[in-house]
Amino acid sequence: MASRQTHKPTTLEDWERSDLYHNSFLINNDHSLDAAVKNSKDQGLPDIAVSAAQGKFLNLLAKSISAKRILEVGTLGGYSTIWLAQAVPDDGEIVTLELSEHHAKIAHENLKVAGLDNKVTIITGPAAESLAKISSEPPFDLVFIDADKPSNVIYFQEAKRLVRKGGVIIVDNVVRYGRVADPSYTDENVEGVRNLLKAMHGDDEVDGTTIGTVGEKGYDGFIYAIRK
């Protein structure tokens, strides 16, 4: 039996090094993803997209449930969208929602370079309004929520309506360096996560858990939920 690892304080530098090391074995170079990162940076988009390891996780998750229709809330420059679009079959579909017209334009450019724009529909405008207009038929297999945190509850409730039974809902950035669990700390993003957790507590329509993560993007985590 393996012995318990000795505790060692770690830093962001340690997490970045670990990500890069593991990625060097498990993630192949992808010029379209690299181009999306560069174009997004050159166009002034904030550096808040998922990491390469997180993108690969989303890709593998979509493949593992044979996802054909995926809903994404929060497009940004389309980096995570590319990972998801690569996972669905040729007749698959990604619907992604983005508030900013500028971000949506850059995302479309990046998807076109990746040769995936035919699989993706970008809807611009406030996500809560866009979600309310989407039909639940046919349902989505996977919903990825990575947008403004104060609206988490609204997005999650709509995701439950739109995802199939047995489908998966992922909500990103729910640990926030442990601040969500720190009663002495508050801001609108932390409160958005706390409100989501309260809404999920006792919700018989879903079953979920929070997975904490560390890596090049810091200390955070995501909720993994399944629609019953």
DRENNU-256887 format. One record per atom (N, C-alpha, C): z, y, x. Coordinates in pm, whole numbers, plus 32768, in hexadecimal, padded with zeros to 4 digits. Atoms other than C-alpha are relative to their C-alpha. Example, Ala and Ser with C-alpha at 12.3 -4.5 7.8 and 13.67 -1.06 7.14 Angstrom:
BEGIN
80007F898059
830C7E3E84CE
80008078805A
7FFA7F897FAE
82CA7F968557
8049806D7FB3
END
This chain:
BEGIN
80007F898055
800080008000
8000807D8059
80077F867FB1
7FA381578086
808080517FF1
7F877FAE8006
80C8823480DE
7FE080887FC5
80107F7B803A
80FC83828032
7FDF8064806E
80257F9C7F9C
805684A280E9
807280648015
7F9C7F9B7FE0
813D85958199
7FCE80897FD2
80277F7D8033
813A86EB80F4
7FE3805F8074
80277F9E7F9C
808887F781BE
7FCC807D7FBA
80347F86803D
805F89618153
7F6E8017802B
808E7FEB7FE2
7EEB89B5813D
7FD6808C7FD7
80347F7A8018
7E198AEF812F
7F717FF77FCB
808B7FF9802D
7CCA8B5F80A4
7FA27FCE806D
8052802F7F91
7C388B1A81FC
7FFC7F678004
7FFB80938005
7CAA89AF81E3
7FAA7FCB7F8E
804B802E8076
7C13898D8086
7F6980118015
808E7FE97FE4
7AC88A2580F4
7FCA7F978061
802A80637F9E
7AB5893D821F
7FF27F767FC0
800680818044
7AFE88108143
7F857FF77FA6
80777FFF8056
79F288728048
7F817FEA8052
807880097FAD
78EE889F8157
7FF27F76803F
800380857FC3
794B875681FD
7FD07F987F9C
802680638065
7934868580C1
7F7180187FCD
80877FE18030
77FC873D8049
7F957FD18062
806380277F9B
774E86EA8191
7FD87F6E7FF3
801D808E8016
775E857A8132
7FC87FE47F74
80178026808C
773B85857FB8
7F9D80587FB5
805B7FA68047
765B86AB7F5A
7F88801F8058
807B7FE67FB5
74F286BF7FCD
7FDA80937FF9
80337F778001
7454880A802A
7F9E80117F8C
80587FE28071
73A688A87F00
7FD48091800E
80337F7A7FE5
72C989D27F4B
800580597F83
7FFD7FAF807A
72C28A407DDE
808C80377FE7
7F777FD0800F
743E8A597DD4
8020806A8069
7FEC7F9D7F97
74458B0E7F21
7FBB80847FDE
804C7F888026
733B8BFF7EA1
8047804A7F8F
7FB87FC0806F
74068C3E7D65
807A804D8032
7F8C7FBC7FC6
753C8C947E30
7FD480818046
80307F8B7FB5
74748D827F11
7FCD806D7FA3
80387F9D805C
73BA8E2C7DF5
806D80437FAE
7F917FC8804D
74F78E5A7D2B
804F80648053
7FB87FA57FA6
75A68EF67E56
7FAF807E801A
80577F8D7FE3
747C8FD57EA8
7FF6805F7F89
800B7FAE807A
7474904E7D3F
808680387FD3
7F7F7FC3801C
75E390AE7D47
80587FB97F9C
7FAC804A805D
76718F9D7C68
80857FDD8042
7F7E80227FC5
77E68F557C9B
80037F6F802F
7FF880867FC5
783E8E247D6E
80687FAE7FB4
7F9F80498052
78E88D677C53
7FC37F817FC4
803B807D8031
77FD8C417C19
80527F898032
7FBC80797FD1
787C8ADE7C3F
7FD77FE28090
8022802A7F78
78838A4A7D9D
7F997F8F7FFA
805F80707FFA
778989447E11
80407F7F7FD0
7FBB807B8029
788A882F7DE2
801880007F69
7FE87FF78090
78DC88AB7C83
7F7D7FEF7FB3
80828011803E
776A88C27C2E
7FD67F6F7FFF
8022808D7FF8
7737875E7CA4
80567FB07F9C
7FAB80438064
785F86F17BCD
7FC5800E7F75
803B7FEB8084
77BF878D7A99
7F827FAC7FF0
807B804F8001
767686E37AF0
801F7F6C7FE9
7FDB808D800D
771B858E7B16
803F7FE37F78
7FC480108084
77E685BE79D9
7F947FF57F96
806D80018063
76AC860D7911
7FB37F7C8006
8047807F7FF1
75FF84D9799E
80557F8C7FCC
7FA980708024
772D83F9795E
80097FED7F6A
7FFC800D8092
7726844477E8
7F7380047FC5
808D7FFD802A
75A7844277DB
7FE4807A7FA8
80117F85804D
75AB85AB7762
7F6D80267FF5
80887FD28018
7468862476C8
7FFE80927FD5
7FF37F73802A
74DC876C762D
808480368036
7F8A7FC37FC2
75CD884D76EA
800680937FDA
7FE87F73801E
7663899B7683
8057803B806E
7FB47FBB7F98
76DA8A8C778D
8024808C7FCF
7FD37F7B8026
77A98BC27741
801F804C8081
7FF37FB67F83
777C8CB37866
7F997FD28065
806F802A7FAB
76338C9E7923
800C8036808E
80027FB67F82
76658D9D7A3A
7F747FF8803D
808580097FC2
75468D5A7B2F
7FBD7F7A7FF0
80408080801E
74FE8BFC7AB0
801C7F938065
7FE380667F9B
75988B3D7BD3
80327F7F7FBF
7FCE80788045
76628A4F7AF9
7F987FCC7F9D
806A8028805D
75408A4E7A02
7F9C7FA38044
805D80557FB5
745E89BB7B0E
803B7F758013
7FBF80837FEE
755988A77B5A
7FFA7FAF7F7E
800080468081
756D885279E7
7F737FD87FD7
808A801C8027
73F6886779AB
7FC57F8D8052
802E806F7FAD
73BA87787ACC
80347F797FCE
7FBF807C802D
749786787A1B
7FC27FC97F80
8035802F8080
73E4866878CA
7F727FCB8013
808880367FF4
72A185A5788F
7F97806B7FE6
806D7FA0800E
714C864B787B
7FFB80407F76
7FFF7FC98088
717386787703
808A80347FDA
7F7B7FC98018
72D886F57728
7FFC80977FEF
7FFB7F71801C
734B885476D2
8087803B8029
7F897FB17FE1
74428951775A
7FF780827FB2
7FF57F7E8040
74AB8A777682
807280498045
7F9B7FB87FB3
75648B7B774E
800C80907FCE
7FE47F7E803A
76068CBD76D6
80308063806A
7FDF7F9B7F9C
761E8DFC77A3
8004808B7FC1
7FF07F798037
769D8F567746
7FA080638040
804B7F9B7FB5
75E490177856
7F6B7FE18005
8092800E7FF7
746C904C783D
7FD57FF08091
802280087F72
7462907C79B6
801D7F758036
7FDE80877FD2
75158F3579FB
7F9D7F9B7FC9
805E805D803F
74318E817905
7F7880068045
80817FF07FBB
72FD8F0D79B6
80027FB68086
7FF580437F7D
73778E917B09
80077F697FEC
7FF68090801B
73D28D3F7A74
7F777FC57FE0
808780318021
72728D1B79E5
7FAC7FF5807E
804980077F81
71DF8D6C7B3A
80297F84804F
7FCD80727FB2
72BC8C677BDF
7FD77F7B7FC3
8029807C8044
726C8B5E7ADB
7F6A7FE78011
8090800F7FED
70F98BA17AFF
7FE07FCE808B
8012802E7F77
710C8B757C78
80247F6C800B
7FD4808C7FFD
71C38A2C7C3B
7FA67FA57FAD
805980508054
70B289BD7B4A
80457FC67F86
7FB08035806F
71AF89927A32
8002805C7F86
7FFC7F9F806D
716B8ABC7950
7FCF7FC67F7C
8031803F807B
70B989D97857
806D7FB27FB7
7F91804A803E
720189237815
806D805C7FCA
7F8E7FA78018
72DA8A5877E9
7FDB80747FA4
800A7F8B8057
73018B5976D4
8076805A801D
7F977F9D7FE5
73C48C917735
800B805D7F89
7FE77FA68071
745E8D507613
805B80718031
7FB17F8E7FD1
74DA8EAF7665
804C80417F8D
7FAB7FBE8062
75EB8F6E75B3
808D7FC88004
7F7780328005
775C8F3D7562
80027F6C7FD9
800580908015
779A8DC77576
803B7FD57F7A
7FC280268080
787D8DBA7444
7F9C80107F8E
80647FEA8068
77658E4A736F
7F8F7F9A800B
806D80617FEB
765E8D66740A
802B7F747FD4
7FD080858025
77338C2F73DA
80027FED7F69
7FF5800A8092
77698C7A726A
7F787FE67FBE
808780108038
75EE8C727236
7FC17F7A8023
803980807FD5
75B78B1E72DC
80277F937F9E
7FE7806F805D
759589F471F4
80457F8C8047
7FBB80767FCA
767088C27227
7FA87F847FFC
805F80708004
754087E471EB
7F7D802A8042
7FBB80727FC4
74D5875272CD
8075802E8057
7F8B7FD77FB1
762587587381
7FE37FFC8096
800880037F6F
7656879274F4
80547F8C8035
7FB5806B7FBF
76D0868075DE
806E8036805B
7FA57FC47F9D
7782876A76D0
800080967FEE
7FF37F6F8003
780588CD76C0
804D802C807B
7FBD7FC97F8A
785E899077FB
801E80927FE6
7FD37F77801D
792B8ACD77C2
803180418080
7FDD7FB87F85
79398BBE78E6
7FDC80937FED
801E7F758022
793F8D1C7856
8082804F7FFC
7F897FAC8003
7A398E2E7803
80767FB27FC4
7F8E80568024
7B8E8D8A77EB
804A802D7F81
7FBC7FDA807C
7C238E5F76D1
7FC27FC37F82
8044803B8074
7B218DBF75E7
80017F688003
7FFE80927FF2
7B758C59764E
80137FB67F7C
7FE28047807D
7C028BF874FB
7F8680017FA4
80797FF68053
7ACD8C757441
7F967FA08033
806780567FC5
79E58BC07531
80217F6C7FEC
7FD8808C800E
7AAC8A7F751F
7FF27FD07F70
800D8026808C
7AB88A7D73A3
7F6E7FEB7FDB
80908011801A
793E8AAD7396
7FCB7F838048
802B80787FB7
7910899F749E
80237F827FB2
7FD980738052
79D088AB73C3
7F9F7FEB7F8C
805E80088071
78E588FB72A4
7F787FCC802B
808980197FD4
77AD88CF7376
7FEE7F7F8050
800C80787FAC
77FB879D744F
800E7F837FA9
7FF8807F804B
77CE863873D4
80897FC08012
7F88804F7FED
78EF854B739F
7FF17FAE8080
800880427F7E
793E84B974F4
7FC58059806B
80387FA17F9F
789985E67598
806D8045804F
7FA17FC67FA1
793C86A676B2
7FFA80997FFE
7FF57F6E7FF1
79B6880F76C8
804B801C8081
7FC07FD57F83
7A0388A2781F
801A80967FF9
7FDE7F727FF9
7ABA89EE783B
802E801E808E
7FE47FE57F72
7ABD8A80799A
8068806F8012
7FA47F957FD4
7BBA8B5E7A50
807E80097FAB
7F8B80008057
7CF38AF67994
80857FF3804B
7F8580087FB1
7DEF8ADB7AB3
801E80858044
7FF77F777FCD
7DAD8C267B64
807280128065
7F9B7FFC7F95
7E7D8BED7C9E
808E7FE67FCB
7F7E80228038
7F978B637BC7
803E806B7FA9
7FC57F8F8049
7FC98CAF7B15
80107FE27F6B
7FF58020808E
7F8F8C1879BC
80897FC47FE1
7F7E80408014
80D18B5079E6
80768056802F
7F987FA77FCE
81948C777A77
802880617F92
7FD97FAB8072
82598D1C795A
801380938025
7FEB7F757FD6
828F8E567A2A
7F7C804C8011
80827FC17FE7
81188E997A47
7FAF80077F7E
805B7FF68072
80258F197943
7F89805A8022
80757FAA8009
7EC68FA57928
7FA97FC67F91
804D802C8074
7DB68F827822
7FBD7F788016
803E80817FE5
7D128E5A78D0
80657F8D7FF4
7F958064800A
7E578D9978F3
80297FEB7F6E
7FDA800D808D
7EB28DE4778A
7F937FB97FB1
806C80488042
7D5B8D68771E
800B7F6A8012
7FEC808F7FE6
7DA38C1877C1
807B7FCE7FB5
7F8680298047
7F058C087733
7FE57FF17F6A
801F8009808F
7E7F8C4D75D6
7FAD7F847FE2
804F80798013
7D838B347600
80597F858003
7FA580737FF7
7E918A40766C
80557FF47F81
7FB18002807C
7F648AA3753F
7FAC7FCF7F8B
8059802A806C
7E388A72745A
7FE17F6B8007
801E808F7FEF
7DF4891974EC
80797FA87FE4
7F86804D8014
7F5E88AC74CA
80087FCE7F70
7FF980388086
7F6F87BF73A2
7F7D7FFE7FB5
80848002803F
7DF987E07359
7FCF7F6F7FF9
8025808C8012
7D99868D72C9
7F6A7FE78013
809180107FF3
7C2486CF72F8
7FD37FE78090
8024800F7F73
7C2B86C27474
80707FBC804D
7F9E80357FA1
7CD886137592
7FD880368088
80287FC17F83
7CE786BB76E4
806D7FFF806A
7FA37FF27F90
7D8A86F47833
7FD0806F805B
80247F9C7F9B
7D8F87F97946
7FFF7FBF8088
800C80327F77
7D18879E7AA3
80028078805E
7FFA7F977F9C
7D8788867BBB
7FA17FE38073
806080117F92
7C8D88C07CD5
801C8066806F
80057FA17F91
7C83895E7E2D
7F7C7FEB8048
807F80087FB9
7B4F89AA7EFB
7FD6808A802D
80317F807FCB
7A758AC27F7A
801180737F9E
7FEA7F988064
7AAF8B7E7E32
8094801B7FE9
7F727FE7800C
7C298B707E5C
80477F967FAD
7FAB805B804E
7D398AD07D85
7FEF80207F6D
80197FEA808E
7CD78AA87C1B
80007F797FB9
8005807E8047
7C8589947B24
7FB1800E7F80
804E7FFF807B
7BD6893179E3
80407FA47F99
7FD98058806D
7C22889B7890
7F8D7FA27FE3
806180678026
7B6E87567845
802C7FCC7F77
7FDC80298087
7B6D871276CF
7F927FAC7FC2
805E8054804A
7AC7861075F0
801280177F6B
7FFC7FEF8093
7A70864A7483
80147F777FC1
7FE1807F803E
7B0B853573B7
7FA07FE47F8B
END
